[in-house]
Amino acid sequence: MSDPRAAVLAVDGGNSKTDLALVSRSGVLLALVNGPTISHQQVPIETGMERLRGFVGRARRSAGVSGPIQIGSFCLAGADFPRDVHLLRDAIGAQDVANRIEVRNDAFAALRAG
């Protein structure tokens, strides 16, 4: 990719699995990574964030992206109430995986796809 910053990180983190896509601004799929849950309802938040860093690293290597990712959209199980969203946003923000972080409940991913 000529501009490594022109990427979007899209994460569907359910209670049983995680799907992570790295997409160019024009909508081209650059990398797709699947793995176990990062949900703080299923594993300690530290474990979930460690997994997230690993998934993002795999996607970056696969796509050849070395620069910053501009937007991270995280649709996550357990992002049910404002306190959950704040907890998750802070934890993900500390991982430095994207310049801008958006956190929503994982039901939004299914609604948008439908």
N, C-alpha and C positions, 0 to 999 in steps of 0.2 A: 504494500500500500504506500503510495507516495507521501501521504500526510498521515503519520501514525496517530495524530491527535484527533483525526476525524473519525472517531469511533464511539459507538454506544454499547454499553454493557447492559444486557437484559437478563434478569435472574428471576426464575420461578422457583421459589424455595418452599416446597410443601413439607408436610410432616413425615413423609417417607422418602423423598428424593429431592434432588436439586438439578435443574436444567439451567445452564448458563450459555448465553449466546453473545458473541462479540460481532457487532454489525457495523458496516461503514455508514456514513451519513446518508449515502445514496440508497441504503437498504440491502447491500450485498452482505450475505452471511460470510464472515471471515473465519469463525471458529465456533464449534459447539462442544460443550463439555457436560457430561452427566455424572452424577455421583450421589452419595448419601446425603441425607438431610443436613441443613444448617440451622434448622429451627431451634430456637431457644426453649421451646416447649418439649423437645425430645432429647437434646444434648445440652451440656453446659454451654453458655454463650461463648466461652473461650474456645471450646472445641469447634463450634459452628464457625467462628471467625477464622480459625486455623484452616478449616476445610475451604472456606471461601477464598482465602489467600492462595491456597493450592490450586483451586479451580481457575481463578483469574490468571495465575502464572501459566498454567497449561494452555489456556486460551490465547494468551499473549504470545507464547512461544509458537503455537500452531499457526497463528495469523501473522507472525513477524512484526508485531506491534511492540515498539519499545518506548514510545513517548506516552504522555498522559492520555487517559481516556476522559473525554469531556463529560459524558453523562452516564450515570449508573441508575437504572430503574430496577428496583427490587420489589417484587410482589411476593410477600412472605407469609407463611402460616404464622399465626400468633400476633400479627400486627392488627389487633382487634380494637384496641383502645388507644387514646393519645399517649398514655404512659408507655405502652408497648412500642409505639412508633418512635417515640423519643429515645427509648433504650436502644432499639435497633439502629436508628439513624446515627446515634453517637458511636455505637460499637463498629458499625460499618465505616463511618467517617474516619475512625482511628486507624483503619486498615489502609487508607490512602489508595483505594482502588479506582477512584474516579473523582474528577474535580467537583461535580455536582451530584448529589445523592437524592433520590426520591424513593420513599418507602411507602408501600401500600399493602393491603391484605392480599393474599394469593388468590382470593376469589376474583379480584379485578383482572388478573391475567386470563382467567377462563372466560370472563364476560367479554373482554376485548377480543379474544380469539373467536368467540362464537358469533 
